[in-house]
Structure formats: structure tokens, C-alpha cells
Amino acid sequence: MELALLILGSCCVLAVAVSVVLFLRLRNQEAQMKAALEQPCTADGLSAPYELAAIDHYLYDRCCRYMTESRPYLVSSFSLQDLANAVYTNKFYLSKTINRFSGKNFRQYVNYYRVMYAMDLFKENKSLRVAEMAELCGFHSTTSFNQSFKLVMGETPSIWCSRIRKKQKESINK
């Protein structure tokens, strides 16, 4: 009986100690967050880079995940405001975040996903023409598709497609 009481008492002391440690950690985190919010902003209106790095990275990851999973870029009218609404932020902050992490402006960022999608489409159906790929991927024109493709891949889509077809023929002939 005494042993049971001793064990019960030890458990209670341990539970109180853990509660105190968790409370102090939480209070410390709240104090750090409050201090970060009270710090002066930099010239561009944002807090110091190390404070926002995690938030910016999280936002950029959400954008990339949304682009990959939902494929909103297939709609030719997809805009920065549409993406901002989808990831629950404003378009100015989103634009800066995309630029900071990808080194691209919004149009280049969207067109990168379109080009990658076009390459996947072509690999599935090698009879697709460049104009068809451009339309299926959300580009307004074949010209903008050609320019974007060359920017991303370093060659025009017609040259890339010819090279892929040639590789396929060579692999069949072997």
C-alpha cells in the first residue's frame, strides 16, 4: 500500500514538473512571437529576412503543392490573384515570395508548370503538334508557348519533340 502511494505521489510530481516545463516553453514561444511582431520593419515593409524565412518557405511550398495537385495553370486565364486566393494570401506578398524562392516572376513560374505538363503530354502522345500542346497547356498562343519552352528547356518545342521522336525510333530499331 505504501509503495502504491509512493508511486502515485511520484507520478503526480512528475506530471506537475512536465506541466510546468510545457507552460514555460509555451510562454517563451509567445514572448518570441510578440517580440518578432514588435520589431521594426525593413525598407521593403517586411520584417527581417530570418524572421519571415519559414513563413515564406511555407507559402512557397503551398503554391508548388497547389500547382502540382490542382493544375490551375491549364486554364489560360489563371492569374496571380487566383493563386493568391487559393493559398490564402495577397498577390503582392505572393509575388515577392515566388520571385524570392524561384527566381521567376509569376508568369515565368506558371509557364514553367505549363511547359513541364506539355512535355508529359507529348511523352504520352507523340503525335501531338506544337499548337495542340500549347492549347492543352493553357497558353494563349503558340508563340508564347515557343518562347516559354525555349526559356525553360533551352530549345524550341519542335526541336525537342523531334529529338524525342528520334530517340523512340532508335530504341524501337535496336
N, C-alpha and C positions, 0 to 999 in steps of 0.2 A: 504494500500500500504506500509506504513511504517512498519507494522507488518510483512508483507511478506519479506521485505528487511532484517528485524531484524532476522527472522527465517533462511533465506538464508545465512546471514552472520554467524550465529551460526553454521549452518551445515558445512560451509566452514572451520571454525576454528576447529570444531570437526574432520573433515576429515584430516586436516593438523596434528592435535595432534596425531591421530591414526597412520598416516603415519610415523611420527617421532618415535613413540614408536616401531612400527614394524621394522623400519630401525635400531634402536639401538639394538633391540633383535637379528636381523639377524647379525649385526656386532659383537655382543658379542659371538654368536654361532660360527661364523667364526674364531674369535680370540681363542676361546676354542679349536676348532678343530686344528688350526695351532699350538697351544701350545702343544697339545697332540702328534702331529706328530713330534715335535721337541724334545720331551723328550727322554732321553737315553733309550736304550733297556735293558732288564734284561739279565741274563746269558743265557737263552734259546733262545734268539733272538726275544722275543716278548716284547711288552710294558707292563707296569704294569697291573696286572690282572683286576683291576676295570675299566680300560680303554677299555679292549677288551671283557669284560663280555657280554655286549649287542650284540656285533658283533658275538661272539662265539655262544651265545644262538640263535641268528637269523639263523646262519648257521646250527646249530644242528636241529632246528625246520624245516628248509627247507629239510634237509636229511630225517627226520622222515616222513614228508608230502610226499616226493617223494617216499620213500619206501612203504608207505601205499597206495598211489594212483596208482603208476605205477607198483608195484610189480616186480621190476627188479631182485630180488633175486631168481625168479623162473628159471632164466637162470643159469645153473651150472657154466658158465664161467664168471659170473658177478664179477667185480674186483673193487678195491679201485679207480683205475684210471677212471673206468666207472662212479662211483658215483661222483667223483670229477668233471668230465666233465659235468655231469648232473646238478650239483649245482654251477658250475662256480667258482671253486677254485682249489688249487693244492692239491695233495694227501697227502703231508706231514702235511700241516695245517689241512686238514680234518681229518686225522688220530688222531692228537692231540686233536682236538675238540670232536670227537666221544669218545675217551678214557676219556676225562675230564668230559663229561656230562653223559655218560652211564656206565662208569667203565668197559667197554669191549673193546677188540681190534676189528679191523674191521671184522675179521672172526666170532667172537662171536656175534657181532652186527647183521650181516647178517643172521647167523644161528638162532638167536632169532626170526627174522621175518619168517624164514622158518618153524620153529617149531610151531609158532602160526598159520601159514597157514595150516600146517599138521593137527593140532587139529581141525580147522574149516572144513577141508576136511573130516576128519573122522566122525565128528558130522553129516555131510550131508549124508555120505555113510559109514555105519558101517561094510560093507563087505570088505572094503579096507584092504589089507595086509600091513605090515610094509614096505616091499620092494617097493610096489607100491607108498605108501605115500612118501617115501624117493625120489623116482624118480620124482614124480609130484612136489615136493617142491624145486628141484634144487640141491639136494645133489649128490655128486659124488658116494657115496657108502652107503650101509645100515649101515655099521659100523660107519661112521662119523655121520649119522643120529641118530643112537642109542646113541652115545656119547653126541651129542649136545642136544638131547631130555632130556637125564638124567641130564645134566648140568642145563638146563632151568627148568625142571619140578620136578627134584628130584627122578624120577623113569623112568624105561625104557618105550619105546613106547608100547611094547607088554603088559606090566602090566597095563599101563594107558588105553589102548584100552579094555582090559578085564574088567577093573573096569567100564568103560563107558557102555559096553555091558550089564554087570550085572545090573547096575542101570536101564538101559532101560527095561530089562526083569522084574525087580521088579516093576517098575511103570506100566507096562502092566498088571501084575498079580494082582495088587491091585484094 
